[in-house]
Amino acid sequence: PFFFMGSMAMERRVVVTGLGVISSLGHTVDEFWASLLAGQCGIDRISLFDPTPFDCQIAAEVRGLNAVPAFPSPKDERRTDRYTKFAIVAGKQALLDSGLNLDQCDRDVIGVFLGSGIGGLATTEDQHSILLNRGPGRLSPFMIPMLILNMASGQFSMYHGLRGPNLATCSACATASHAIGEAWRTIVMGDADVMFAGGTEATITPLGIGGFCAMKAMSTRNDEPKKSSRPFDIGRDGFVMGEGAGVVVLEELEHARKRGARIYCEVVGYGNTADA
């Protein structure tokens, strides 16, 4: 059985057929790519809260998110943390870009692996403040569903009725890479034909910025935000917090060919290790 599974795995090839992104440089793939080609920088002074008391006062924020409709209703959006909103927006873009007609697909073999390093940090902060100032009786019944880090993956699958494999990876800066890699492996092993995979994060909050400032990990080049992210420069002084989401549609090659999908590239391998 082991060798049989191995031979089957080698026969299933995986390609990328859809892209979606929301970032400080654009709310679509085209906007994002054009900004990169133009050499634009999405870093500026933090506007989501007053950063004056913090050593680091700059970040790469997503601005104007409410201009991007992606939710079934305003009520659904209000009950959703910012990090999940990013994933829903980017995932919907990837779906549209892929050309998949879900009404003509077997949704039992379409899965979602969307990861996050921290999850709903803004919700955690807001609800903790309510607990301290107003008591446990005033906590939202939606607090846990909003903050847990598998909710982006879960909500996206629920909105689109996707019943294939579903999980959320969590491995700090490698989270999205692991999500894409494990989604590739899932298709290779025959457990799905299509996977939405990627990562999402929204940690530009007082606790998020404050925690990394306490580590002395953040750039304090507050007077030069456009020049602050310089990881390979001898004068580097730390990283800059960003937020947003990126989602790709991975698809088994023959499945993509049969429907005439546009293929961006092939994913030919994946592995992960720890430096322990």
Backbone as CSV, one residue per row, in Angstrom:
resi,resn,N_x,N_y,N_z,CA_x,CA_y,CA_z,C_x,C_y,C_z
1,PRO,0.824,-1.204,0.000,0.000,0.000,0.000,0.864,1.263,0.000
2,PHE,1.991,1.218,0.701,2.854,2.406,0.782,3.364,2.785,-0.597
3,PHE,3.874,1.788,-1.340,4.423,2.085,-2.657,3.320,2.458,-3.638
4,PHE,2.153,1.858,-3.457,1.021,2.210,-4.320,0.655,3.670,-4.136
5,MET,0.577,4.102,-2.890,0.256,5.497,-2.625,1.347,6.407,-3.176
6,GLY,2.584,5.953,-3.061,3.678,6.764,-3.575,3.587,6.940,-5.075
7,SER,3.276,5.874,-5.803,3.171,5.975,-7.253,1.982,6.827,-7.652
8,MET,0.887,6.715,-6.910,-0.269,7.545,-7.201,0.066,9.010,-6.998
9,ALA,0.843,9.307,-5.920,1.194,10.691,-5.621,2.013,11.293,-6.745
10,MET,2.929,10.497,-7.313,3.795,11.011,-8.360,3.006,11.357,-9.623
11,GLU,1.843,10.747,-9.817,1.074,10.961,-11.033,0.198,12.199,-10.959
12,ARG,-0.084,12.705,-9.780,-0.960,13.864,-9.638,-0.124,15.147,-9.561
13,ARG,-0.269,15.994,-10.567,0.466,17.247,-10.619,-0.454,18.390,-10.197
14,VAL,0.140,19.424,-9.643,-0.633,20.520,-9.057,-0.217,21.850,-9.691
15,VAL,-1.210,22.629,-10.097,-0.938,23.924,-10.722,-1.692,25.031,-9.988
16,VAL,-1.248,26.259,-10.221,-1.899,27.443,-9.657,-2.815,28.037,-10.721
17,THR,-4.096,28.191,-10.375,-5.062,28.701,-11.356,-5.781,29.959,-10.895
18,GLY,-5.518,30.430,-9.675,-6.193,31.635,-9.197,-5.349,32.373,-8.180
19,LEU,-5.470,33.696,-8.178,-4.695,34.543,-7.265,-5.606,35.579,-6.620
20,GLY,-5.330,35.888,-5.357,-6.045,36.957,-4.673,-5.154,37.587,-3.623
21,VAL,-5.229,38.902,-3.480,-4.393,39.578,-2.487,-5.059,40.866,-2.025
22,ILE,-4.846,41.194,-0.767,-5.195,42.511,-0.255,-4.046,42.941,0.639
23,SER,-3.534,44.129,0.394,-2.356,44.588,1.126,-2.334,46.108,1.169
24,SER,-1.299,46.647,1.783,-1.141,48.097,1.839,-0.838,48.675,0.463
25,LEU,-0.474,47.832,-0.497,-0.145,48.289,-1.843,-1.277,48.077,-2.840
26,GLY,-2.405,47.590,-2.379,-3.524,47.398,-3.287,-4.504,46.364,-2.805
27,HIS,-5.729,46.497,-3.263,-6.794,45.586,-2.860,-7.067,44.505,-3.894
28,THR,-6.281,44.482,-4.960,-6.400,43.446,-5.977,-5.002,43.049,-6.425
29,VAL,-4.904,41.937,-7.136,-3.608,41.504,-7.654,-3.045,42.536,-8.627
30,ASP,-3.897,43.079,-9.488,-3.426,44.068,-10.463,-2.891,45.324,-9.769
31,GLU,-3.623,45.814,-8.766,-3.166,46.995,-8.027,-1.860,46.705,-7.306
32,PHE,-1.794,45.562,-6.678,-0.608,45.158,-5.922,0.610,45.071,-6.840
33,TRP,0.444,44.413,-7.982,1.556,44.220,-8.919,2.007,45.559,-9.514
34,ALA,1.051,46.405,-9.874,1.390,47.722,-10.430,2.162,48.560,-9.414
35,SER,1.773,48.478,-8.145,2.474,49.222,-7.096,3.898,48.725,-6.928
36,LEU,4.087,47.399,-7.006,5.431,46.839,-6.908,6.306,47.313,-8.073
37,LEU,5.757,47.257,-9.278,6.525,47.669,-10.449,6.878,49.155,-10.394
38,ALA,6.005,49.934,-9.765,6.243,51.373,-9.654,7.156,51.721,-8.487
39,GLY,7.579,50.715,-7.732,8.466,50.960,-6.596,7.806,51.671,-5.439
40,GLN,6.495,51.515,-5.303,5.778,52.181,-4.224,5.983,51.465,-2.891
41,CYS,5.803,52.199,-1.824,5.930,51.652,-0.476,4.634,51.886,0.276
42,GLY,4.129,50.860,0.944,2.862,50.973,1.661,3.013,51.307,3.132
43,ILE,4.209,51.672,3.556,4.454,51.951,4.972,4.224,53.425,5.279
44,ASP,3.531,53.703,6.369,3.273,55.078,6.796,2.994,55.083,8.294
45,ARG,2.704,56.261,8.834,2.385,56.355,10.257,1.090,55.590,10.526
46,ILE,1.050,54.885,11.631,-0.116,54.093,12.003,-1.334,54.992,12.199
47,SER,-2.461,54.579,11.613,-3.712,55.329,11.756,-4.785,54.539,12.497
48,LEU,-4.567,53.246,12.693,-5.579,52.411,13.339,-5.728,52.722,14.826
49,PHE,-4.702,53.300,15.419,-4.746,53.764,16.807,-3.670,54.829,16.962
50,ASP,-3.653,55.522,18.080,-2.647,56.553,18.312,-1.321,55.891,18.703
51,PRO,-0.306,55.959,17.829,0.941,55.254,18.110,1.958,56.071,18.907
52,THR,1.571,57.259,19.346,2.526,58.178,19.979,3.321,57.550,21.122
53,PRO,2.718,56.753,22.011,3.505,56.208,23.129,4.476,55.094,22.738
54,PHE,4.423,54.626,21.506,5.188,53.442,21.106,6.506,53.832,20.439
55,ASP,7.517,53.010,20.654,8.799,53.249,19.992,8.656,53.194,18.479
56,CYS,7.881,52.228,18.003,7.600,52.110,16.579,6.216,52.689,16.300
57,GLN,6.136,53.631,15.377,4.878,54.314,15.093,4.469,54.173,13.623
58,ILE,5.062,53.215,12.946,4.819,53.042,11.513,4.427,51.596,11.209
59,ALA,3.696,51.409,10.122,3.282,50.064,9.717,2.741,50.126,8.295
60,ALA,2.544,48.945,7.709,1.965,48.841,6.366,0.507,48.443,6.513
61,GLU,-0.364,49.428,6.644,-1.789,49.194,6.873,-2.553,49.001,5.568
62,VAL,-3.605,48.208,5.650,-4.592,48.130,4.571,-5.618,49.216,4.849
63,ARG,-5.761,50.138,3.925,-6.700,51.247,4.127,-7.871,51.126,3.161
64,GLY,-9.044,51.563,3.614,-10.225,51.526,2.763,-10.808,50.145,2.564
65,LEU,-10.645,49.269,3.545,-11.138,47.898,3.402,-12.638,47.849,3.190
66,ASN,-13.373,48.758,3.802,-14.829,48.723,3.708,-15.334,48.990,2.297
67,ALA,-14.432,49.446,1.428,-14.830,49.688,0.041,-14.834,48.402,-0.775
68,VAL,-14.448,47.297,-0.147,-14.360,46.019,-0.859,-15.433,45.073,-0.325
69,PRO,-16.594,44.954,-1.009,-17.664,44.077,-0.522,-17.312,42.604,-0.700
70,ALA,-17.499,41.818,0.345,-17.191,40.390,0.245,-18.049,39.533,1.161
71,PHE,-18.979,40.144,1.899,-19.734,39.404,2.895,-21.203,39.291,2.516
72,PRO,-21.847,38.203,2.936,-23.262,38.015,2.608,-24.157,39.136,3.138
73,SER,-23.791,39.718,4.289,-24.608,40.782,4.867,-23.755,41.645,5.786
74,PRO,-24.206,42.885,6.067,-23.477,43.743,7.019,-23.340,43.100,8.391
75,LYS,-24.339,42.313,8.794,-24.282,41.640,10.091,-23.103,40.660,10.134
76,ASP,-22.918,39.910,9.038,-21.795,38.971,8.983,-20.465,39.704,9.103
77,GLU,-20.364,40.858,8.453,-19.118,41.611,8.502,-18.839,42.129,9.910
78,ARG,-19.867,42.601,10.611,-19.679,43.110,11.967,-19.213,42.019,12.920
79,ARG,-19.556,40.773,12.629,-19.198,39.659,13.506,-17.903,38.976,13.052
80,THR,-17.100,39.690,12.290,-15.893,39.109,11.718,-14.680,39.954,12.072
81,ASP,-13.632,39.316,12.570,-12.400,40.038,12.884,-11.723,40.498,11.595
82,ARG,-10.903,41.500,11.726,-10.211,42.089,10.578,-9.371,41.065,9.819
83,TYR,-8.702,40.167,10.545,-7.850,39.201,9.863,-8.676,38.258,8.985
84,THR,-9.880,37.905,9.431,-10.757,37.061,8.636,-11.307,37.824,7.441
85,LYS,-11.608,39.102,7.626,-12.086,39.922,6.511,-11.078,39.910,5.367
86,PHE,-9.805,40.061,5.716,-8.772,40.043,4.680,-8.822,38.732,3.887
87,ALA,-8.935,37.625,4.599,-8.942,36.313,3.941,-10.158,36.135,3.049
88,ILE,-11.314,36.596,3.514,-12.538,36.474,2.724,-12.411,37.267,1.424
89,VAL,-11.855,38.483,1.525,-11.687,39.336,0.342,-10.704,38.712,-0.642
90,ALA,-9.533,38.320,-0.149,-8.514,37.734,-1.030,-8.972,36.399,-1.597
91,GLY,-9.656,35.597,-0.791,-10.139,34.311,-1.260,-11.187,34.450,-2.351
92,LYS,-12.074,35.428,-2.196,-13.094,35.650,-3.224,-12.441,36.097,-4.531
93,GLN,-11.418,36.946,-4.426,-10.675,37.339,-5.626,-10.084,36.119,-6.326
94,ALA,-9.448,35.245,-5.535,-8.814,34.055,-6.104,-9.847,33.162,-6.786
95,LEU,-11.009,33.038,-6.167,-12.085,32.243,-6.758,-12.503,32.820,-8.111
96,LEU,-12.735,34.123,-8.166,-13.144,34.754,-9.415,-12.039,34.653,-10.460
97,ASP,-10.800,34.839,-10.024,-9.677,34.790,-10.957,-9.504,33.392,-11.545
98,SER,-9.817,32.370,-10.776,-9.634,30.993,-11.232,-10.635,30.591,-12.306
99,GLY,-11.781,31.286,-12.343,-12.831,30.911,-13.282,-13.621,29.686,-12.878
100,LEU,-13.407,29.192,-11.656,-14.161,28.037,-11.179,-15.645,28.374,-11.052
101,ASN,-16.485,27.546,-11.625,-17.919,27.653,-11.430,-18.302,26.620,-10.379
102,LEU,-18.461,27.060,-9.146,-18.695,26.123,-8.052,-19.981,25.328,-8.232
103,ASP,-20.943,25.877,-8.958,-22.198,25.162,-9.187,-22.008,23.955,-10.099
104,GLN,-20.880,23.934,-10.798,-20.582,22.813,-11.690,-19.475,21.927,-11.132
105,CYS,-19.087,22.168,-9.889,-17.987,21.416,-9.265,-18.505,20.522,-8.148
106,ASP,-17.746,19.498,-7.840,-18.007,18.664,-6.676,-17.354,19.340,-5.477
107,ARG,-18.157,19.987,-4.649,-17.603,20.765,-3.533,-17.043,19.888,-2.419
108,ASP,-17.265,18.580,-2.509,-16.678,17.668,-1.534,-15.177,17.506,-1.746
109,VAL,-14.663,17.878,-2.915,-13.234,17.728,-3.200,-12.560,19.078,-3.386
110,ILE,-13.191,20.127,-2.830,-12.588,21.465,-2.826,-12.388,21.872,-1.371
111,GLY,-11.146,22.126,-0.988,-10.833,22.421,0.404,-10.206,23.783,0.596
112,VAL,-9.960,24.112,1.860,-9.425,25.420,2.222,-8.385,25.266,3.330
113,PHE,-7.169,25.732,3.073,-6.119,25.813,4.089,-5.664,27.268,4.168
114,LEU,-6.252,28.036,5.060,-5.863,29.432,5.249,-5.336,29.601,6.668
115,GLY,-4.085,30.015,6.788,-3.461,30.111,8.095,-3.305,31.530,8.596
116,SER,-2.952,31.632,9.876,-2.679,32.926,10.499,-1.735,32.701,11.672
117,GLY,-0.831,33.625,11.857,0.121,33.480,12.953,-0.499,33.737,14.314
118,ILE,-1.458,34.668,14.380,-2.029,35.061,15.669,-3.551,34.997,15.675
119,GLY,-4.197,35.243,14.544,-5.654,35.226,14.527,-6.232,36.581,14.882
120,GLY,-7.375,36.584,15.571,-8.104,37.820,15.828,-7.568,38.609,17.001
121,LEU,-6.410,39.194,16.841,-5.786,39.925,17.948,-6.595,41.156,18.345
122,ALA,-7.173,41.854,17.366,-7.982,43.032,17.685,-9.187,42.647,18.533
123,THR,-9.821,41.528,18.193,-10.954,41.047,18.984,-10.511,40.692,20.398
124,THR,-9.369,40.035,20.515,-8.849,39.676,21.837,-8.652,40.920,22.696
125,GLU,-8.051,41.950,22.131,-7.823,43.196,22.876,-9.134,43.867,23.261
126,ASP,-10.037,43.998,22.302,-11.305,44.678,22.569,-12.096,43.967,23.663
127,GLN,-12.182,42.650,23.560,-12.977,41.894,24.520,-12.321,41.844,25.901
128,HIS,-11.004,41.836,25.932,-10.312,41.877,27.228,-10.575,43.207,27.931
129,SER,-10.600,44.278,27.153,-10.912,45.584,27.724,-12.334,45.610,28.286
130,ILE,-13.271,45.014,27.553,-14.649,44.939,28.038,-14.721,44.123,29.327
131,LEU,-13.990,43.018,29.386,-13.980,42.184,30.587,-13.494,42.982,31.794
132,LEU,-12.420,43.729,31.638,-11.849,44.474,32.749,-12.717,45.652,33.173
133,ASN,-13.344,46.315,32.210,-14.057,47.557,32.506,-15.556,47.390,32.724
134,ARG,-16.135,46.327,32.137,-17.586,46.189,32.215,-18.035,44.839,32.748
135,GLY,-17.096,43.912,32.911,-17.427,42.623,33.506,-17.696,41.538,32.482
136,PRO,-17.667,40.277,32.919,-17.819,39.140,32.008,-19.178,39.064,31.341
137,GLY,-20.197,39.648,31.968,-21.529,39.597,31.393,-21.673,40.399,30.113
138,ARG,-20.704,41.270,29.844,-20.791,42.098,28.645,-19.912,41.588,27.500
139,LEU,-19.270,40.446,27.689,-18.473,39.878,26.605,-19.378,39.424,25.462
140,SER,-18.876,39.537,24.244,-19.671,39.163,23.077,-19.755,37.647,22.939
141,PRO,-20.933,37.124,22.613,-21.044,35.681,22.340,-20.284,35.281,21.080
142,PHE,-19.884,36.271,20.287,-19.130,36.002,19.063,-17.621,36.133,19.274
143,MET,-17.208,36.380,20.521,-15.791,36.613,20.786,-14.923,35.444,20.320
144,ILE,-15.234,34.241,20.768,-14.400,33.086,20.418,-14.421,32.804,18.922
145,PRO,-15.605,32.750,18.288,-15.591,32.529,16.839,-14.858,33.621,16.058
146,MET,-14.777,34.834,16.620,-14.080,35.910,15.915,-12.568,35.824,16.053
147,LEU,-12.084,35.343,17.205,-10.648,35.432,17.446,-9.864,34.165,17.114
148,ILE,-10.501,32.998,17.107,-9.735,31.778,16.854,-9.173,31.791,15.434
149,LEU,-7.950,31.262,15.289,-7.242,31.492,14.031,-7.654,30.545,12.908
150,ASN,-8.553,29.613,13.162,-9.056,28.790,12.055,-10.345,29.346,11.471
151,MET,-10.778,30.518,11.959,-12.064,31.037,11.494,-11.995,31.585,10.074
152,ALA,-10.838,32.082,9.650,-10.722,32.553,8.265,-10.962,31.393,7.305
153,SER,-10.302,30.282,7.569,-10.470,29.101,6.736,-11.898,28.569,6.828
154,GLY,-12.432,28.550,8.038,-13.775,28.032,8.247,-14.848,28.886,7.600
155,GLN,-14.772,30.211,7.801,-15.801,31.080,7.241,-15.771,31.082,5.723
156,PHE,-14.572,31.076,5.138,-14.504,31.069,3.683,-15.170,29.814,3.124
157,SER,-14.912,28.682,3.757,-15.526,27.438,3.281,-17.036,27.469,3.461
158,MET,-17.519,28.061,4.552,-18.961,28.115,4.787,-19.652,29.037,3.794
159,TYR,-19.047,30.183,3.504,-19.650,31.127,2.558,-19.814,30.511,1.175
160,HIS,-18.880,29.622,0.808,-18.892,29.074,-0.546,-19.269,27.590,-0.593
161,GLY,-19.633,27.017,0.539,-20.091,25.632,0.577,-19.029,24.620,0.202
162,LEU,-17.795,24.874,0.616,-16.675,23.992,0.258,-16.490,22.947,1.351
163,ARG,-16.678,21.671,1.015,-16.733,20.608,2.018,-15.502,19.699,2.015
164,GLY,-14.448,20.092,1.305,-13.229,19.299,1.302,-12.397,19.544,2.546
165,PRO,-11.130,19.075,2.563,-10.261,19.260,3.727,-10.174,20.733,4.135
166,ASN,-10.194,20.979,5.442,-10.182,22.358,5.930,-9.369,22.435,7.220
167,LEU,-8.364,23.278,7.220,-7.597,23.511,8.452,-6.854,24.820,8.350
168,ALA,-6.292,25.255,9.481,-5.513,26.484,9.535,-4.120,26.163,10.064
169,THR,-3.115,26.552,9.301,-1.742,26.406,9.770,-1.381,27.592,10.661
170,CYS,-0.419,27.389,11.541,0.066,28.468,12.402,1.539,28.225,12.665
171,SER,2.391,28.945,11.962,3.831,28.770,12.130,4.563,30.083,11.866
172,ALA,4.077,31.138,12.531,4.683,32.470,12.430,4.837,32.888,10.978
173,CYS,6.039,33.331,10.598,6.226,33.879,9.251,6.150,32.823,8.159
174,ALA,6.178,31.549,8.508,6.095,30.479,7.516,4.670,29.975,7.326
175,THR,3.706,30.583,7.996,2.328,30.092,8.014,1.744,29.891,6.624
176,ALA,1.780,30.922,5.782,1.161,30.813,4.459,1.899,29.808,3.585
177,SER,3.230,29.780,3.709,4.006,28.808,2.929,3.627,27.384,3.310
178,HIS,3.451,27.149,4.598,3.039,25.826,5.048,1.620,25.499,4.579
179,ALA,0.738,26.493,4.585,-0.632,26.257,4.118,-0.633,25.847,2.652
180,ILE,0.148,26.549,1.843,0.216,26.232,0.416,0.856,24.863,0.211
181,GLY,1.920,24.590,0.949,2.597,23.306,0.811,1.733,22.132,1.226
182,GLU,1.033,22.283,2.326,0.167,21.192,2.779,-1.043,21.031,1.871
183,ALA,-1.505,22.124,1.286,-2.585,22.022,0.305,-2.105,21.286,-0.937
184,TRP,-0.881,21.581,-1.369,-0.274,20.848,-2.490,-0.227,19.355,-2.167
185,ARG,0.234,19.033,-0.967,0.342,17.626,-0.573,-1.039,16.957,-0.544
186,THR,-2.045,17.680,-0.111,-3.406,17.140,-0.052,-3.919,16.756,-1.436
187,ILE,-3.625,17.603,-2.426,-4.041,17.293,-3.795,-3.225,16.136,-4.354
188,VAL,-1.915,16.163,-4.119,-1.041,15.096,-4.615,-1.486,13.725,-4.100
189,MET,-1.906,13.671,-2.856,-2.301,12.405,-2.254,-3.736,12.007,-2.589
190,GLY,-4.431,12.831,-3.355,-5.763,12.464,-3.815,-6.902,12.799,-2.873
191,ASP,-6.633,13.606,-1.849,-7.686,13.949,-0.900,-8.520,15.145,-1.336
192,ALA,-8.096,15.834,-2.393,-8.846,16.960,-2.938,-8.392,17.194,-4.369
193,ASP,-9.230,17.864,-5.140,-8.867,18.248,-6.509,-8.526,19.735,-6.593
194,VAL,-9.108,20.524,-5.693,-8.879,21.975,-5.665,-8.713,22.408,-4.220
195,MET,-7.750,23.312,-3.983,-7.540,23.848,-2.640,-7.322,25.359,-2.707
196,PHE,-7.994,26.072,-1.830,-7.690,27.486,-1.603,-6.675,27.536,-0.471
197,ALA,-5.549,28.207,-0.686,-4.486,28.175,0.319,-3.793,29.527,0.427
198,GLY,-3.352,29.850,1.641,-2.629,31.104,1.837,-2.617,31.509,3.295
199,GLY,-2.438,32.805,3.520,-2.347,33.297,4.885,-2.966,34.671,5.031
200,THR,-3.281,35.019,6.271,-3.897,36.310,6.554,-3.476,36.777,7.941
201,GLU,-3.308,38.087,8.102,-2.856,38.616,9.395,-3.341,40.041,9.576
202,ALA,-3.677,40.392,10.812,-4.080,41.759,11.153,-3.639,42.038,12.584
203,THR,-2.366,42.339,12.749,-1.799,42.506,14.089,-1.304,43.919,14.351
204,ILE,-1.770,44.879,13.541,-1.398,46.274,13.809,-2.370,46.802,14.857
205,THR,-2.128,46.412,16.079,-2.930,46.784,17.244,-1.973,47.223,18.344
206,PRO,-2.465,47.888,19.365,-1.571,48.281,20.454,-0.805,47.106,21.058
207,LEU,-1.491,45.979,21.262,-0.830,44.825,21.854,0.193,44.229,20.894
208,GLY,-0.173,44.139,19.616,0.739,43.575,18.631,1.990,44.422,18.466
209,ILE,1.809,45.721,18.250,2.954,46.618,18.095,3.742,46.701,19.402
210,GLY,3.031,46.799,20.518,3.700,46.906,21.815,4.539,45.688,22.138
211,GLY,4.012,44.504,21.808,4.749,43.283,22.097,6.043,43.192,21.322
212,PHE,5.995,43.537,20.033,7.212,43.486,19.229,8.171,44.615,19.582
213,CYS,7.629,45.754,20.011,8.497,46.835,20.491,9.251,46.384,21.742
214,ALA,8.564,45.656,22.612,9.214,45.168,23.832,10.355,44.216,23.509
215,MET,10.252,43.522,22.377,11.319,42.624,21.926,12.473,43.381,21.275
216,LYS,12.265,44.702,21.053,13.233,45.523,20.309,13.400,44.988,18.884
217,ALA,12.296,44.472,18.323,12.348,43.871,16.999,11.886,44.813,15.892
218,MET,11.274,45.946,16.270,10.660,46.827,15.287,11.580,47.975,14.888
219,SER,11.452,48.391,13.641,12.158,49.592,13.196,11.572,50.809,13.894
220,THR,12.436,51.711,14.293,11.988,52.969,14.914,12.314,54.154,14.003
221,ARG,12.436,53.899,12.731,12.717,54.952,11.760,11.403,55.677,11.441
222,ASN,10.797,56.241,12.474,9.475,56.842,12.352,9.452,58.070,11.454
223,ASP,10.567,58.758,11.331,10.616,59.952,10.496,10.872,59.630,9.030
224,GLU,11.175,58.360,8.737,11.401,57.925,7.365,10.665,56.608,7.086
225,PRO,9.344,56.609,7.168,8.615,55.338,7.023,8.869,54.639,5.693
226,LYS,9.052,55.399,4.622,9.256,54.789,3.309,10.626,54.131,3.185
227,LYS,11.521,54.447,4.090,12.866,53.871,4.057,13.130,52.954,5.249
228,SER,12.087,52.607,5.969,12.276,51.882,7.232,12.520,50.391,7.040
229,SER,11.899,49.799,6.009,12.062,48.358,5.781,13.273,48.135,4.894
230,ARG,14.382,47.737,5.502,15.647,47.575,4.776,16.429,46.404,5.363
231,PRO,15.906,45.178,5.234,16.460,44.022,5.942,17.899,43.672,5.587
232,PHE,18.353,44.044,4.399,19.708,43.656,3.980,20.683,44.829,4.065
233,ASP,20.246,45.921,4.666,21.070,47.124,4.771,21.886,47.090,6.055
234,ILE,23.115,47.589,5.993,23.955,47.588,7.198,23.349,48.460,8.293
235,GLY,22.479,49.400,7.886,21.852,50.284,8.860,20.468,49.851,9.282
236,ARG,20.111,48.610,9.024,18.770,48.130,9.394,18.596,48.192,10.913
237,ASP,17.357,48.423,11.343,17.118,48.546,12.789,15.874,47.784,13.228
238,GLY,15.383,46.863,12.410,14.222,46.071,12.792,13.232,45.950,11.646
239,PHE,12.199,45.146,11.853,11.227,44.942,10.798,10.047,45.895,10.961
240,VAL,9.189,45.930,9.948,8.004,46.776,9.965,6.768,45.884,9.879
241,MET,5.813,46.112,10.756,4.596,45.300,10.769,3.734,45.598,9.548
242,GLY,3.232,44.550,8.931,2.282,44.699,7.840,1.025,43.906,8.138
243,GLU,0.051,44.025,7.263,-1.179,43.263,7.405,-1.752,42.990,6.024
244,GLY,-2.683,42.053,5.950,-3.298,41.715,4.671,-3.440,40.216,4.514
245,ALA,-3.686,39.786,3.276,-3.869,38.365,2.995,-3.487,38.068,1.559
246,GLY,-3.041,36.832,1.346,-2.771,36.329,0.012,-3.317,34.918,-0.112
247,VAL,-4.037,34.642,-1.188,-4.656,33.335,-1.388,-4.408,32.873,-2.825
248,VAL,-4.051,31.609,-2.969,-3.920,31.012,-4.299,-4.888,29.846,-4.411
249,VAL,-5.299,29.569,-5.648,-6.086,28.375,-5.938,-5.136,27.339,-6.523
250,LEU,-5.000,26.227,-5.826,-4.216,25.099,-6.314,-5.173,24.074,-6.899
251,GLU,-4.785,23.479,-8.014,-5.704,22.578,-8.699,-4.936,21.419,-9.327
252,GLU,-5.526,20.251,-9.249,-4.927,19.095,-9.917,-4.905,19.368,-11.425
253,LEU,-3.784,19.064,-12.058,-3.539,19.474,-13.443,-4.650,19.054,-14.401
254,GLU,-5.041,17.789,-14.378,-6.052,17.324,-15.314,-7.416,17.962,-15.045
255,HIS,-7.698,18.218,-13.774,-8.937,18.908,-13.406,-8.948,20.298,-14.023
256,ALA,-7.805,20.965,-13.966,-7.696,22.309,-14.539,-7.803,22.275,-16.063
257,ARG,-7.147,21.303,-16.670,-7.169,21.200,-18.135,-8.571,20.924,-18.666
258,LYS,-9.294,20.061,-17.975,-10.632,19.676,-18.445,-11.576,20.869,-18.500
259,ARG,-11.400,21.821,-17.620,-12.289,22.981,-17.630,-11.681,24.179,-18.370
260,GLY,-10.512,23.963,-18.972,-9.885,25.031,-19.747,-9.360,26.172,-18.913
261,ALA,-8.871,25.862,-17.721,-8.407,26.909,-16.811,-7.114,27.555,-17.301
262,ARG,-6.943,28.823,-16.953,-5.664,29.492,-17.168,-4.708,29.012,-16.076
263,ILE,-3.547,28.549,-16.473,-2.570,28.018,-15.520,-1.411,29.004,-15.386
264,TYR,-1.184,29.465,-14.168,-0.087,30.400,-13.917,1.261,29.680,-13.840
265,CYS,1.278,28.568,-13.138,2.531,27.845,-12.922,2.214,26.496,-12.289
266,GLU,3.230,25.671,-12.145,3.091,24.378,-11.482,3.862,24.386,-10.176
267,VAL,3.281,23.781,-9.147,3.993,23.564,-7.889,4.563,22.152,-7.929
268,VAL,5.881,22.038,-7.897,6.506,20.734,-8.123,7.044,20.080,-6.855
269,GLY,7.038,20.792,-5.739,7.523,20.158,-4.517,7.336,21.016,-3.300
270,TYR,7.505,20.398,-2.155,7.331,21.108,-0.881,7.954,20.283,0.228
271,GLY,8.538,20.960,1.168,9.060,20.289,2.357,9.189,21.291,3.480
272,ASN,9.274,20.809,4.706,9.519,21.722,5.817,10.373,21.045,6.877
273,THR,11.169,21.851,7.542,12.021,21.380,8.615,12.034,22.409,9.733
274,ALA,12.615,22.039,10.860,12.818,22.981,11.961,14.312,23.037,12.296
275,ASP,14.794,24.222,12.659,16.207,24.299,13.026,16.443,23.871,14.483
276,ALA,15.323,23.618,15.186,15.390,23.064,16.558,16.345,23.854,17.448
